[in-house]
Amino acid sequence: MDSRGFITVNKMMQTNADGVFAGGDVVVFPFLPRNNKKVNIPHWQMAHVHGRVAALSMMGRAADIKTVPYFWSAMFGKTIRYAGYGDGFDDVIIQGDLDELRFVAFYTRNEEVVAVASMNYDPIVSRVAEVLASGKTIKKRDVE
């Protein structure tokens, strides 16, 4: 376990104990879009991917975690969506109207969009997730 109490796994979701795998909210794992920095992303979508990667690894068919974290919720007629990994962002670019609760927020780090959140501004977050999943980058100047 690391100093924060998370189980450390490699890109195959294997712990330092031979034949023992872990995933979900309890792990830190190497996240490719952040140069394999060990991160914890506590959401069911990531746990689902972890399970798939661990199962394939157990069968000797190693697979990388190839997903963009994507979260959404709809409550009281409002939708909120988030994609990416915004830890360490250094700027936020807002488009839309915060007072009307219809906006998109682009989280940037070093001139690159690393995450996006929206409220009632669909389908921009899905489009950004698709671009990030393709391995392309979105620059800050592209959303200003």
C-alpha positions in Angstrom: 0.0 0.0 0.0 1.1 3.5 -0.6 1.3 6.3 2.1 -2.3 7.2 1.5 -3.6 3.6 2.0 -4.2 2.8 -1.7 -3.1 -0.6 -3.1 -0.4 0.0 -5.8 -0.8 -1.9 -9.0 1.0 -2.0 -12.3 -0.6 -1.4 -15.8 -1.9 -5.0 -15.7 -3.6 -4.3 -12.4 -1.2 -6.7 -10.6 0.0 -5.9 -7.1 3.5 -6.6 -5.9 2.3 -10.0 -4.7 2.6 -12.6 -7.5 -0.8 -13.6 -8.9 -2.7 -11.0 -6.9 -4.7 -8.3 -8.8 -6.7 -5.4 -7.6 -8.9 -2.6 -9.0 -11.4 0.0 -8.3 -11.5 2.7 -5.7 -8.8 1.1 -3.6 -6.0 1.3 -6.1 -3.5 3.7 -7.6 -2.6 2.7 -11.1 -0.3 4.1 -13.9 -2.4 6.5 -16.0 -1.0 6.8 -19.5 -2.3 10.3 -20.3 -0.2 11.5 -17.4 3.0 9.7 -18.3 2.0 6.7 -16.2 1.7 8.8 -13.0 0.1 6.6 -10.3 -3.4 8.0 -9.8 -6.6 7.0 -8.0 -9.9 7.7 -9.9 -12.8 6.4 -7.7 -15.6 5.8 -10.1 -17.5 2.8 -11.3 -16.4 3.3 -15.0 -12.8 3.0 -14.0 -13.4 0.0 -11.8 -15.1 -1.7 -14.8 -12.0 -1.0 -16.9 -9.7 -2.2 -14.1 -11.7 -5.5 -13.9 -11.4 -6.1 -17.6 -7.7 -5.3 -17.7 -7.1 -7.6 -14.6 -9.0 -10.5 -16.1 -7.2 -10.3 -19.4 -3.9 -10.1 -17.5 -4.8 -13.2 -15.5 -5.4 -15.0 -18.8 -2.0 -13.9 -20.1 -3.5 -11.4 -22.5 -2.1 -8.2 -21.1 -4.0 -5.1 -22.1 -3.5 -1.4 -21.3 -6.0 0.8 -19.6 -7.3 2.7 -22.7 -10.1 4.9 -21.5 -10.9 8.5 -20.6 -12.5 8.9 -17.2 -16.1 9.9 -17.9 -18.7 10.8 -15.2 -22.3 12.1 -15.5 -25.4 12.6 -13.5 -28.9 14.0 -14.1 -30.9 15.4 -11.3 -33.9 17.7 -11.1 -33.8 18.3 -14.9 -30.1 19.3 -14.9 -27.3 17.3 -16.4 -23.7 17.4 -15.4 -20.9 15.7 -17.2 -17.1 15.4 -16.7 -14.4 13.8 -18.7 -10.6 13.6 -18.3 -8.3 13.9 -15.4 -8.0 17.5 -14.1 -5.7 16.9 -11.1 -3.1 19.7 -11.2 -5.0 22.0 -13.6 -3.7 25.6 -13.7 -6.5 27.4 -15.4 -10.2 27.0 -16.2 -11.9 28.5 -19.3 -15.6 28.9 -19.0 -18.0 29.2 -21.9 -21.7 29.7 -21.6 -23.7 31.2 -18.7 -23.0 30.2 -15.1 -26.1 32.0 -13.8 -28.3 30.1 -16.2 -26.5 26.8 -15.3 -25.7 26.2 -18.9 -21.9 26.2 -19.3 -18.8 24.2 -20.1 -15.5 24.4 -18.2 -12.3 23.4 -19.8 -9.6 22.6 -17.2 -6.1 23.2 -18.6 -2.6 22.4 -17.5 0.5 23.7 -19.3 -1.7 25.1 -22.2 -3.4 21.7 -22.8 -7.0 20.7 -22.0 -6.8 17.9 -19.4 -10.5 17.7 -18.4 -13.9 19.2 -19.2 -17.1 19.6 -17.2 -20.5 20.8 -18.3 -23.9 21.7 -17.0 -26.7 21.4 -19.4 -24.3 21.9 -22.3 -24.3 18.5 -24.0 -22.8 16.9 -26.0 -19.5 18.8 -25.7 -18.1 16.6 -23.0 -18.6 13.4 -25.0 -16.9 15.0 -28.0 -13.9 16.1 -25.9 -13.7 12.5 -24.4 -13.6 11.1 -28.0 -10.8 13.4 -29.0 -8.8 12.6 -25.8 -9.4 8.8 -26.3 -8.0 9.1 -29.8 -4.7 10.2 -28.3 -5.0 13.8 -29.7 -4.5 16.8 -27.6 -6.7 19.9 -27.3 -4.8 23.1 -26.8 -6.0 26.0 -24.6 -6.0 28.3 -27.6 -8.5 25.9 -29.3 -11.2 26.6 -26.6 -10.6 30.3 -25.8 
